[in-house]
Structures are given as C-alpha cells and as structure tokens.
Amino acid sequence: MRFPLLAKAAALGAVFFALAGSLGIIGGIVEERDGRLREAQRSVADGLAGAQALLGPVLQRDCVERWSRVQGEGSERKRVDEQRPLSLHAMPRVLRIDAAATTEVRQRGIFRINGYAVGATIDAEWTDLSSLQPQRQHEGSTLSCADPVLWVAVSDTRGIRNARVTLQDAEVAVLPGTPTQHAPLGFHAPWPDLLAVRTGPVRARVQLDLVGTADLAFAPIGDSTQVALRSDWPHPSFNGRFLPATRQVTDEGFTANWQVSALASQASRQWRDGLAHCPPLSAVPVSVVPVSVGKGCVETFGVSLIDPVSTYVLSDRATKYGLLFIALTFVAVALVEVLRQLRVHPIQYLLVGAALAVFFLLLVSLGEHLGFHRAYLIASAACTVLLAYYGTHVLRGWRAGALFGLGIGLLYATLYVLLLQEQTALVLGAVLLFAVLAVVMVVTRKLDWYALLEQMGGPKVAARRDGATA
C-alpha cells in the first residue's frame, strides 16, 4: 500500500463513525424504554388516579340579576326582559392543611410506578362574607340567589376515597362535583344557613382520603395558607411556585411545612380572574409540555415522589459519554501502539469499541431488572475483564493487558462518578480530559514523530526515504 498511515487513519475514522452510529441506536433504545415506562405510568394513572392538585375549600353563591328595559319606538315599542348571572366567591382568611401521605408502589410488568394515599384534614376560616352579597348594576332589578355551597376541587375525582365536611361543628352531606366551570372535578356541600351566622368566624373542616400517582400539589388560595405534609417516601422533590419553609428528609421519609401569604401568592386573584385548576405540570414530561402550558393555571406548590435513581435517565446520560469513552480508549491503544511499536489492526480497534458500546446496552437492559447500581457494576466488570483479556493478545503481554484493563476500569469508575454528581459533571469531565491530555503530552514529549511515523510506515517507505537521501 502506497500510503499505509493514511489508509489506517481512514479505516479508524470509519470504525469511529460506525461505533457512533451504534451508540445512536442504543440511545434510541433507551428512549424507547423510557417511553414504555411513561406508558406504564399513564396506564396506572388511568386505572387508579393521576397526579393530584388540591384547591379549596371555597364558598360560592350563584345569583341572577333580572331587569326589564324598553326597546323600540312608537308602535314597535316593547318591554324586553334581561338577566345577568353572578358567581360570587369567598376565599378563606386562614387555610390550614395537615396531610400524611403513604406511598403505594404499583407494578406494570417490569416497571415500578410510585403512587400514594394521602389523608388530609383541611381547616378553613372566614371572617368576611361581604363578597357573597350581590350588587345591583341596573336600577329596579331583582336579585335571586341559590343557597351558598362549600366546594373542594381535585385533579382526578377517581382518587377520592372518602370525604367528610363539617360546617360550624355540624357534619353535612357531601355531593359530587363543584358548581364552577374552572374546576368541575371535586365535591361540594350546601350551606343554606351560612349567611345567618352573625357572631364569630365561619369555620369549615374537610377530612379527605385521596389517592394519586407521582405528584401532590396544593393551591394557596387563603389569605394565609399553612400546609404540613409528612410521608414515608425518602426521596421527595419539592416543586411548584413555593418551596417549603422548613423540611426534614431522612431514610424513613420526610416532613415539610409551607407558609404562604396572599401578599406573595396570586392564586386567589388568579382564580377570581378565571384561570383554570390544572394538575401538577411536573407530572408531564418536559419534552412534551408546550411553552404556553401553565400560564392559564392557578399557581400551586407541592412534591413529587420521584425515584432518585432512574435507570433510563442515568443510562441516557451515560450513553452521551459513549463517544468520549471510545475516543479515550482509542487514544490509549494508539499510544501503546506507538510507544511499543506494535501493529494494531483497525478490526481490533472495532472489536474494542464494540465491547465499549455493548456496555451501554447491558447497562439499560440489566438496570430494568436489577437496578442501576448493580447493573452498572456487573456490566462494567464484565466489559473490563473482557477487554483486559483481549488486551493481553492485542498488546502482546499480560502486563500490558492488565494495565489496559485497569485503565478501562478507571474510565468506568470516572463515568459512574460523573453520572451521580450531576451538578459537578462538567468540571469533572473537563478535569479528566485535561489530565488525559497532560499524560499523553508527558509520555510522548521526547518522541521523534517524523522518524517514528516513517518507521511505522513500513520498509517500502523507509527504502524510498533512503533512496531520496542518497
């Protein structure tokens, strides 16, 4: 071959691009499996209940203003009756929620989905009911109003297991649905003698047993909203518009307390302006949430019962480091090839790269059954042993093979640290690349690259060089 080094470089480039395509296919498999997990989550939500957001209690009174006006001139003059519907609301001055959530893990095939059962006691207090008094807009009109009702809205009524409502220390009947179009899912209780309460604050207590999946949220509609939540799930992800004022997370679970004032929250105003009551947006994958979603919803806060080690998320992140892994391994093999004056065939490079690529496939497939940590240990150990064994033959020596396997093991250990330390992954990766570059520069600092490349080019190249010199 006239240009052996150029031909080998082209072959190695082809090998590298082929392995890049293989990693792309493996990345597609990870995405497909993650999609199946989300399908399982939707299946559980369809059969049980989805993510829940709690809004209420709210006092509502529906009224109608009727009046008549004269229309037309002369013989066409006639009286026309008109009406205007009114929906009046009173938000609580103080809203206290004491909730305890117990996790209930559901299984769909090989997929685990986090559900919960929450028992909540909701205490609400009103001191001003003037917002329930209708105001005439037309002179001579008449006003007629239905009995006031107290209602509570949830995101998915299938999750309601039990609801009890106590109004001024008297338990009342609970009816399905709410009288508002912005949050039709929930329950309500008529309060016909509400406006007859003349002394002291108006009080209501709601005891609710609710189930859902993944997310639980609350809308801070009170002038002062206080939420105390405890659960046995040790890996909470607090989200929404407000983080807890205090929280404690242990291996046995967590406790969290929110204190939100109407001075900080716009939830009450948003509700009065007609914004909708929406389920927690964190339950929807970010990749499929349009930018406009959430702008027309009442703000909430809450918690997600997340799995801290998601096999698919970590496998996807690991796959993104695949090309860097292969490139560093090829650099190490090429360096040994140069320093020891060996000849490593491009097919051998291909087999080494294929072993590295198969690691990521093993990682996601084993992780579905064994969990990410054990899957990573098994897959990395298997590939390290295989490459160390293969390296003893490719690099022609058990010591070189052992050092090659050690290097591969260090790469896997570094990748594991990068995956778990998401916040510092960039700086760790940059330091790793700098260290590798420094090692290569130090090891090769005294090499005569021209002489070495001519020597590796083969006897024909060397002969042509000697002839040209003569």
N, C-alpha and C positions, 0 to 999 in steps of 0.2 A: 504494500500500500504506500502511495507516494507521501501522503500526509497523515501518518498514524495518530498523532496527537489531536489533530483537528477532527478526525473521524471518531476518536474516542470521546471527545468533548461533545460532538453532536449526538452520539449514542447515549451519553449520560444525560444530556438535555431531554432527549426523547423519553428516557426512563423516568426522569423527574416529572415531566408533564403527564405521563401515564399514571404515575402514583398520585399526582394532584387530582386527576380525574377520578381515581379510586376513592380518594378522600371525599370528593364531592358526592359520590354515590353513597358513601357511608353517612355523610351529613344528611342526605335526603332520607335515609332510613331512620335516622334519629328524629327528624322532623315528622316522619310518618308515624312513628311510635308515639311521639308526643301528641300528635293529633288523635290517635286512638285513645290515649289517656283522657283527653278532653271530651271525647265522645262518651267514654265511660262516666265522666263527671256529669255530663248532661243527662245520661241515662238515669243515674242515681237521682239527680235533681228532678227529672220528670216523674220518677216513681215515688219520691219522698217529698222533697221541697227544695227550692233553690236557696240562694243567699237571701238573708232577711234584713230588711231595714225597718225599724220601728218608728212610727210617727204618731204622737198623741200622748195623752188624751186631749181632745179639742171639744169645746162646747159650740154647738151650731144651732141656729134658729132660722128657719126658712119663712119668709114673709112675702106677701104680694101687695103692692100698692095699685089701687084701681081708681080711675077717674074718667070723666066724660068731657068731651070738647065738641064745639060746634064747627062743622065743616061745610063749606059751600056758601053760595049767595042766593037770595031770593027763594024761588020755588025749589031750588036744589039744596037748600039749607037743611042739614040733618045733624043729629047728635051721634057721635062715634064714641064707643066705649073702648078704653085702652087700659093696659096694665103693665106693671113692671115688677119682675121677680127680684127678690132680695135674698141674699145668703149672708147671714151675719155670723161672725166667729168671735170667740173669746179664747185667747191663749192663756195658759196658766201663768200665774206670777212666779210660783215655785214648782218645779218639776223634779221629783226625786225618783230614781230608778235603782233598785237593788236587784242584781241579777247574778245567777250562778249557772254556768254552762258546763255540761258534761259531754265529753267527746264520744262519738259513736262512729267507729271506723267501719265503712261499708266496703264490700269486695265485689268487683266486677271482673271475673276472670283472674288475671294476674295483677290487676290494677287495684290500688287501695285509694279510697276517697274519704276524706275527713268530713263527717257530719257532726252535728251537735244537738243536744236537747237542753234548752235553757228554761229555767224557772225564774220569772221576774215579778217583783212587786213594785207597782208604779203608784206613787202618791202625787197628786196634783192639788194645787190650792189656788183659788181665785179670790181676789178682794174687790174687783171692779167688774161689774157686768153691764156697764153702760154701752159697750159695743154691741150688745144683743138687743138694744132698743132701736127700732126702725125710725128713720127720719123721713118726713114727707118732702117730696120735691115738687108736688103740684097742689095748689090751693083747692080745698074742698075734696080732696081724695080720701079714700078709706083704706085702712090698713088691716089686713088679716094675717095672722101668723099661726104656724103649726107649733106644737109643743117642742121645746128645746130638746136636743139629744146630746149625749156624750159619745164620741166615737174614737176609735183607735185604728190606725191603718198599718198593715204589714205588706211585705212584698209578695208573699205567696200564702194564701189562706189555707192551702193544704197542710201547712206546718202547724196550724193551731190545734193543739190537743185539748186544751181546756182554757176557759176564760170566765172569770168571776168579777163582777163590778159591784162596788159598794158606794152608794151616794149618801153623804151625810150619815154614815154609820148604818145605813139600811141597804141590804143586798137586793138588787133588782134583776129583772130578766135581761138576758143578753140576746141580741138579734144579729143575724148575719148581714154583712155588707155595711157600707157607710153612705151617708147622704151627699157626698161630694164627688164630683166627676174627676177631680185631680188625683184622688186616692180611693178608688172604689173598693179595693180589697181590704177587708178587715171586719170589724163588728161594731155595733152601737147599742146604746141603752137609752130609751126615752126617759126624760126628766121633766114631767109635766108641772111639778110644783117648784121648779128651780127658782123662778123669779119671786116666789113667795118667801124665800129665805131673806130675812131682814137683819139679823144680827150675826156678827162674826163672819169669818171667811167661809167660802164654799169649798168643800173638800170632796175628793173622789179618790177611791183606791181601786186599782185594777190588778188582779192576780192572773198572770198569763203563763201557760205552759206552751212553748213554741219549739219546733224543730226546724232545722235547715242544714245547709251544706256550705262549708268553706268560710263564709263571711257573715258577720253580725254587725249591724250598724244602728245608730240612734240619731234622730233629728233633734237638735237643741232648740225647740220652739218656745220654751219658757223664758220669762224674764231672767230667771236663774235656773239653770239646768245642772243637776248633780247626778252623776252616774257612777255606781260602784259595781264592778264586774269582776268575778273570780271564775277560774276554770282549772281543770286538771291538765290542760294542754300546755306542755313546757316550751313551746316554740311559737309564741304569738308574734304577729306582725301588725303593729298599730298603724292605722291609716286614716284617711279622711281629712277633713279641714282642721281638726284639733287633735293634738296628742294628749295623752293622759297627764294630769298634773302630778300624779305620783303613780308609780308602778313598781312591782316586785316580781321577778321571774326566777323560779327555781326549777329543779328537776321534777318536782311534784306538781307544778302548774304555775299560775300567775294570778296576781290581783292588780287591778288598775282602777284609778279614780279620775274622773273628769269633772271639772267645774267650769261651766261656760256661761258667760253673761250675755244678755241681749245687746250689750254695748259692743261685744266682739263678734257676735253671730248675726247673720242676716236671715236665718232660717224662718223666723216668724214673718218678717217682711216679705220674703220670697213666697211664702205660702199665700199671704194675702194678695200678692200680685199675680197669682195663678200658676206658679211654677209647679211642676209635677213631682210626685213622690216616686223616686226611682230606686231600684235595687242597688246594692253597692257595686260601683264600677270596677273595683279591684277584682271582682269575681269574673270579669270578662278579660280575655287575653288582650294585652296592649296592642298587639299586631292587628286586631280586628276592630278596635274601638275608633270610630271616626273622631276627628278633632272637635266637631260640634257637639258630640255626646257629652252630657253632664252640664252644659251651660243652661239647660232648661229644667234643672232639677234642684230641689231643696237640698241644701248642704247637710252633710251628715259626718259622723265620726264613728270609729269602731275598731274592729280587729279582724284579722284573717288567721284562720287556723292552718298555717302553712306547714308543709313538710320541709324542714331545713336542708335536707339533702335530697334534692330532686335528681334522680338518675338521668333523666333526659336533659335537664338544664346543664348539669355538670358534664355530661357526655358531649353535648353540643359545644360547650366551651373547650373541652379537651380536643375535639376534632379540629377546632380552629387553630390549635397549636401544632397540628399534624405536619404541615409543610415545614415548619421550623424544626421539628424533630428530625424529619428526614434530611433536611439540609445540613444540620449539625452532624448527623451520623455520617453522611457522605463526606463531609469535610474531615472528620476523624479518620475514615478509611483512606481517603486520598492522602492525608498527611502521613499515615503509616506506610502507604504505598510509596510515597516519595522518599521518606527517611530510610526505609529498609530496602528500597529499590526492588519492590515486588511488582508483579503484574496482576492486577485485579480486573477481571473481565466485567463489562457492563451488565451481563446477565447476573453476575454475582451481586453487583450493586442492586439490581432489580429485585433479587430474592431478599436481600436485607431490607430494602424499602417495603416490600410486600409484607414481611413479618411485622414491621412497624405499623403498617396500615391495618393489618388484621387485628392488632391490639385494640384499636378503637371499636371494631365490630364486636370483639369479645367483651369489651367493657359494657356496651349498651345491652347486649343480649344476656350476659350474666347478671348485670345490675337489675334487670327486671325480676329476677328470682332470688338473688342473694343480697341485694342492697348494694349501694355504690361502693362503700369502703371495701367490703370483702371481694367484690367483683374486680376492683382496681388491683388489689393485692394479688389475686390469682392470675389475672391477665398479664400484669407486668412481670410477675415471677416467671410465668411460662415463656413469655417472649424473651426475657433476659437470659434464661437458661438456653433456649434455642439459639439465640444469636451468639452467645458465648461459645457454644459447641461448634456452630458453623464457623465462627471466627478463628478457632484453632486450626481449621483446614485452609480457610481463605488467607489468613495471615501467616500460616506456616509456623505454628508454635503454640503450645498450650499456654505459655505465659502471655503471649500477645492476645490469645483468645480470652484469657481470664481478664486481662486489662480492658479489652473491648467490652466484655460483659459487664464489668464494673462501671465503665462509662455509661453504658445503656441504663444500668440500674440507677445511677445518679441522675440521668435525664428523667427517668420516670419519677424519682423522688422529688425532683425540682418541679415537674409538672403537677404533682399532687399538691405541693405547697401553693403553687400558682392558682390552682382551682379552688382551694379552700380560703385563700387570702385574696378575696375579690378586690378589696379596696387598695391593696398594695401590689396587685398583679403586674401593673405596668412598670413600676420601678424595679420589681424583682426580675422581670423579663429583660429590661434594659441592662441591669447589672450582669445578668447571665450572658447576654450577647457580648458585652464589653469584656467579661472575663475570658470567654472563648477566644475572642479576637486577640486579647493580650497573650494568651497561651500560644496561639498559632504564631504570632509575631516573635515571641521569645524563642520558641523552639526552632524556627526557621531563619533566625537572624543571620546566621553565618553561611547559609546555603548559597552556592553559586548556581542561580536558577538557569542561566544560559547553558552551562556545562551539563547540568542535571537533565534538563529537557532534551538536549541533544543526545545524551546517553540513553534516555528512555525512549527516544525516537527510533532506536534500533540501529543495527550495523550499517544499513544502507545509507542512512542519514549521516552517520559518522564517517563513512567512506567518502561520501560526496564532499563533506566538510574538509577531510584531509586532502582530497584531490584539489579542491579550490585553493587550499593553503599552499600546496606545492606549486 
